[in-house]
């Protein structure tokens, strides 16, 4: 019996860690590389146990000095999802997904913790804004991967920052709380391709930042992306990465954010 | 042979997804829940193939509108790690780890993309700062989990923001690039415990933000954390979570950040 178990363990280990070509592929890496944004969902609710599992996993992400400076709001109520769908720039999948998570940076709880200890929080510095924003993002990525590992799919919603004041009213966010990013989750009812990323050498630098070869590589990447769109749309679309970026970045985006954040107590100094 | 393969596949599937009590535990969730900050490393380099694997996995994280607005700097050179170790607040493990990653928010590349398309980037708004910061954080969390799945351990270094101007000079960061967070990686030479997180109900809210029961729960959590420290330090330390938070948050932290970021082009509007 012992040796049978050993054999089974060997089999398990050998299937769990596979060499694909030269690359080590374990279950985690496989999952990460299989990520696609899912915007269509089966009409099937997400079990409460799975939701708890996703939130708990989010909580195990690292947090700056143990501050845990984020709150996750799980929206399942139809009417709230529908309103959010409009507020986030008419993204219908927010209304359609069974669970919409809003990852908020949260210094409000820390303000209360200071009160308990008879002191006052200093939260108005840019640093506290960064700290809580990064905390929320790390938790969100753990949530996304956990959801995907449970057979769900999802998409991040930056549009939660389109109308942050109205979103804050709707979700009753107090001062020192702001919605960093949203996330639709549900059982996938589509199977989109994943877009090729920038060449590794463009994104990864050894020891110091150096980018003298980047533009050459980005030119090749532009062609790759152009071909990708052409083959997916039967020639109808062929814009490159730099074209997309130029179109997005040559105008102001969400110019209200600074004013909104300051109204919530963030970024005062 | 076919049926043997089927049996092996069944064995594999049954080991890969286990029910532990009521909870579904797959490899990804197990890994996420096993996260601890590792600050001591074996004297063993990280293979270049693994580094590529970690960076590639980081790149598969979601990115706002495909901007991929981050750069990862992998520091292996002894002298640079030693300088960073001092600049980040005398954290010796930065010098000791075989690989120190610096996750930078990067709009510089998007500025270049705009130039290629004969247009000019509008990058000075707070929104672009959030977008690139979140992009960098999502990539970082994929990198951390991938590293852990490959047997490595690590710790995030917020101290990279202690002296961001000097870090920027050292790493030759151009305008529109700033170091969001650092990450030490290496083969673990310690086995620390993981600190209990806030109660799920404090961090997770249904449909809207509501916190009227939070302080009661945080009081219980304070006792839990206090007991945790007492048992780990044989009674020498017994501070609670609110005590820790009050101590951290009742003074200004990194007040230079705003000025530094504005000098780099961020947060102008």
Contacts between the chains, C-beta under 8 A, distances in Angstrom:
chain1	res1	chain2	res2	distance
A	8	B	11	5.4
A	8	B	15	7.8
A	11	B	8	5.3
A	11	B	11	6.2
A	11	B	12	6.7
A	12	B	11	6.7
A	12	B	12	6.0
A	12	B	15	4.8
A	12	B	16	8.0
A	15	B	8	7.7
A	15	B	12	4.6
A	16	B	12	7.8
A	16	B	16	7.3
A	16	B	27	7.2
A	22	B	49	6.6
A	23	B	49	7.2
A	23	B	53	6.3
A	24	B	49	7.2
A	24	B	50	7.2
A	24	B	53	6.2
A	24	B	150	6.7
A	26	B	27	7.6
A	26	B	149	5.2
A	26	B	150	7.3
A	27	B	16	6.9
A	27	B	26	7.5
A	27	B	27	4.1
A	27	B	28	6.5
A	27	B	149	7.6
A	28	B	27	6.5
A	28	B	28	5.6
A	28	B	31	5.7
A	28	B	145	6.0
A	28	B	146	6.5
A	28	B	148	7.9
A	28	B	149	3.7
A	29	B	53	6.6
A	29	B	57	5.8
A	29	B	146	5.8
A	29	B	149	6.2
A	29	B	150	8.0
A	31	B	28	5.7
A	32	B	57	4.7
A	32	B	60	5.2
A	32	B	61	7.8
A	32	B	142	5.6
A	32	B	145	7.3
A	32	B	146	6.3
A	33	B	56	7.7
A	33	B	57	6.8
A	33	B	60	5.4
A	35	B	60	5.3
A	35	B	61	7.4
A	35	B	62	7.1
A	37	B	62	6.7
A	49	B	22	6.6
A	49	B	23	7.2
A	49	B	24	7.3
A	50	B	24	7.2
A	52	B	200	6.5
A	53	B	23	6.3
A	53	B	24	6.3
A	53	B	29	6.6
A	55	B	200	5.8
A	55	B	203	6.9
A	55	B	204	4.6
A	56	B	33	7.7
A	56	B	197	8.0
A	56	B	200	6.2
A	57	B	29	5.8
A	57	B	32	4.7
A	57	B	33	6.8
A	58	B	203	7.9
A	59	B	197	4.2
A	59	B	198	7.1
A	59	B	200	7.1
A	59	B	203	6.0
A	60	B	32	5.3
A	60	B	33	5.4
A	60	B	35	5.3
A	60	B	194	7.5
A	60	B	197	6.9
A	61	B	32	7.8
A	61	B	35	7.4
A	61	B	141	6.3
A	62	B	35	7.1
A	62	B	37	6.7
A	62	B	144	7.1
A	62	B	155	7.6
A	62	B	156	4.7
A	64	B	156	7.4
A	64	B	158	4.9
A	65	B	158	7.2
A	65	B	244	7.8
A	65	B	248	5.6
A	66	B	195	6.6
A	66	B	241	7.4
A	66	B	244	6.4
A	67	B	245	6.5
A	67	B	248	7.0
A	67	B	249	7.7
A	68	B	197	6.5
A	68	B	198	5.2
A	68	B	203	6.8
A	70	B	203	7.1
A	71	B	203	6.0
A	71	B	204	7.6
A	71	B	205	6.2
A	71	B	209	6.6
A	72	B	203	6.1
A	72	B	204	5.1
A	72	B	205	7.3
A	73	B	204	7.8
A	73	B	205	4.8
A	73	B	206	7.7
A	73	B	207	7.1
A	73	B	208	6.9
A	73	B	209	6.2
A	74	B	204	6.2
A	74	B	205	7.2
A	74	B	206	5.8
A	74	B	207	7.4
A	75	B	207	5.5
A	76	B	206	7.2
A	76	B	207	6.7
A	77	B	207	4.8
A	80	B	207	5.7
A	80	B	208	7.5
A	104	B	209	7.6
A	107	B	249	7.9
A	108	B	211	7.7
A	109	B	202	7.3
A	109	B	211	7.5
A	109	B	214	7.0
A	109	B	218	7.8
A	110	B	245	5.3
A	110	B	249	5.0
A	111	B	249	7.9
A	112	B	211	7.9
A	112	B	214	7.3
A	112	B	215	6.5
A	112	B	218	7.6
A	113	B	218	7.0
A	113	B	241	7.1
A	113	B	242	4.1
A	113	B	245	4.0
A	113	B	246	6.1
A	113	B	249	7.3
A	114	B	242	7.9
A	114	B	245	6.7
A	114	B	246	4.8
A	114	B	249	5.6
A	114	B	250	5.8
A	116	B	215	7.2
A	116	B	218	7.5
A	116	B	242	4.6
A	116	B	246	7.4
A	117	B	242	5.4
A	117	B	243	6.0
A	117	B	245	7.7
A	117	B	246	3.5
A	119	B	246	4.9
A	119	B	250	4.3
A	120	B	250	6.2
A	121	B	249	4.7
A	121	B	250	6.4
A	122	B	249	6.6
A	122	B	250	6.3
A	122	B	251	5.8
A	122	B	252	5.1
A	122	B	253	7.6
A	123	B	249	6.9
A	125	B	252	5.7
A	125	B	253	6.3
A	125	B	254	7.0
A	125	B	255	5.7
A	125	B	257	6.7
A	125	B	258	7.2
A	126	B	254	8.0
A	126	B	257	4.2
A	126	B	258	4.2
A	126	B	261	6.5
A	126	B	267	7.1
A	127	B	161	6.7
A	127	B	253	4.8
A	127	B	254	3.9
A	127	B	255	7.3
A	127	B	257	4.6
A	128	B	249	7.8
A	128	B	253	6.6
A	130	B	133	6.6
A	130	B	161	7.0
A	130	B	180	7.2
A	130	B	257	6.7
A	131	B	158	6.9
A	131	B	253	7.7
A	133	B	130	6.6
A	133	B	133	5.8
A	133	B	134	6.8
A	133	B	137	7.6
A	134	B	133	6.8
A	134	B	137	4.8
A	134	B	158	8.0
A	134	B	180	6.5
A	134	B	181	6.1
A	137	B	133	7.6
A	137	B	134	4.8
A	137	B	137	3.5
A	137	B	138	5.7
A	137	B	141	7.4
A	138	B	137	5.7
A	138	B	140	7.2
A	138	B	141	4.8
A	138	B	156	8.0
A	140	B	138	7.2
A	141	B	61	6.3
A	141	B	137	7.4
A	141	B	138	4.8
A	141	B	141	3.9
A	141	B	142	6.4
A	142	B	32	5.6
A	142	B	141	6.4
A	142	B	145	7.8
A	144	B	62	7.1
A	145	B	28	6.0
A	145	B	32	7.3
A	145	B	142	7.8
A	145	B	145	6.8
A	146	B	28	6.5
A	146	B	29	5.9
A	146	B	32	6.3
A	148	B	28	7.9
A	149	B	26	5.1
A	149	B	27	7.6
A	149	B	28	3.7
A	149	B	29	6.2
A	150	B	24	6.6
A	150	B	26	7.3
A	150	B	29	8.0
A	155	B	62	7.6
A	156	B	62	4.7
A	156	B	64	7.4
A	158	B	64	4.9
A	158	B	65	7.3
A	158	B	131	6.8
A	158	B	134	8.0
A	161	B	127	6.7
A	161	B	130	7.1
A	170	B	208	7.7
A	171	B	207	8.0
A	171	B	208	5.2
A	171	B	209	5.6
A	172	B	208	4.5
A	172	B	209	4.8
A	172	B	210	7.0
A	173	B	209	5.2
A	174	B	209	6.7
A	174	B	211	7.8
A	177	B	209	6.7
A	180	B	130	7.2
A	180	B	134	6.5
A	181	B	134	6.1
A	194	B	60	7.5
A	195	B	66	6.6
A	197	B	59	4.2
A	197	B	60	6.9
A	197	B	68	6.6
A	198	B	59	7.1
A	198	B	68	5.3
A	200	B	52	6.5
A	200	B	55	5.7
A	200	B	56	6.2
A	200	B	59	7.1
A	202	B	109	7.3
A	203	B	55	6.9
A	203	B	58	7.9
A	203	B	59	6.0
A	203	B	68	6.8
A	203	B	70	7.2
A	203	B	71	6.0
A	203	B	72	6.1
A	204	B	55	4.6
A	204	B	71	7.6
A	204	B	72	5.1
A	204	B	73	7.8
A	204	B	74	6.2
A	205	B	71	6.2
A	205	B	72	7.3
A	205	B	73	4.8
A	205	B	74	7.2
A	206	B	73	7.7
A	206	B	74	5.9
A	206	B	76	7.3
A	207	B	73	7.2
A	207	B	74	7.5
A	207	B	75	5.5
A	207	B	76	6.7
A	207	B	77	4.8
A	207	B	80	5.7
A	207	B	171	8.0
A	208	B	73	6.9
A	208	B	80	7.4
A	208	B	170	7.7
A	208	B	171	5.2
A	208	B	172	4.5
A	209	B	71	6.7
A	209	B	73	6.2
A	209	B	104	7.6
A	209	B	171	5.6
A	209	B	172	4.8
A	209	B	173	5.2
A	209	B	174	6.7
A	209	B	177	6.7
A	210	B	172	7.1
A	211	B	108	7.7
A	211	B	109	7.5
A	211	B	112	7.9
A	211	B	174	7.8
A	214	B	109	7.0
A	214	B	112	7.3
A	215	B	112	6.5
A	215	B	116	7.2
A	218	B	109	7.8
A	218	B	112	7.6
A	218	B	113	7.1
A	218	B	116	7.5
A	241	B	66	7.3
A	241	B	113	7.1
A	242	B	113	4.1
A	242	B	114	7.9
A	242	B	116	4.6
A	242	B	117	5.4
A	243	B	117	6.0
A	244	B	65	7.8
A	244	B	66	6.4
A	245	B	67	6.5
A	245	B	110	5.3
A	245	B	113	4.0
A	245	B	114	6.8
A	245	B	117	7.7
A	246	B	113	6.1
A	246	B	114	4.8
A	246	B	116	7.4
A	246	B	117	3.5
A	246	B	119	4.9
A	248	B	65	5.6
A	248	B	67	7.0
A	249	B	67	7.7
A	249	B	107	7.9
A	249	B	110	5.0
A	249	B	111	7.9
A	249	B	113	7.3
A	249	B	114	5.6
A	249	B	121	4.7
A	249	B	122	6.6
A	249	B	123	6.9
A	249	B	128	7.8
A	250	B	114	5.8
A	250	B	119	4.3
A	250	B	120	6.2
A	250	B	121	6.4
A	250	B	122	6.3
A	251	B	122	5.8
A	252	B	122	5.2
A	252	B	125	5.7
A	252	B	269	8.0
A	253	B	122	7.5
A	253	B	125	6.3
A	253	B	127	4.8
A	253	B	128	6.6
A	253	B	131	7.7
A	254	B	125	7.0
A	254	B	126	8.0
A	254	B	127	3.9
A	255	B	125	5.7
A	255	B	127	7.3
A	255	B	269	6.8
A	257	B	125	6.8
A	257	B	126	4.3
A	257	B	127	4.6
A	257	B	130	6.7
A	258	B	125	7.2
A	258	B	126	4.2
A	258	B	267	7.6
A	258	B	269	6.1
A	261	B	126	6.5
A	267	B	126	7.1
A	267	B	258	7.6
A	267	B	267	7.4
A	269	B	252	8.0
A	269	B	255	6.8
A	269	B	258	6.1
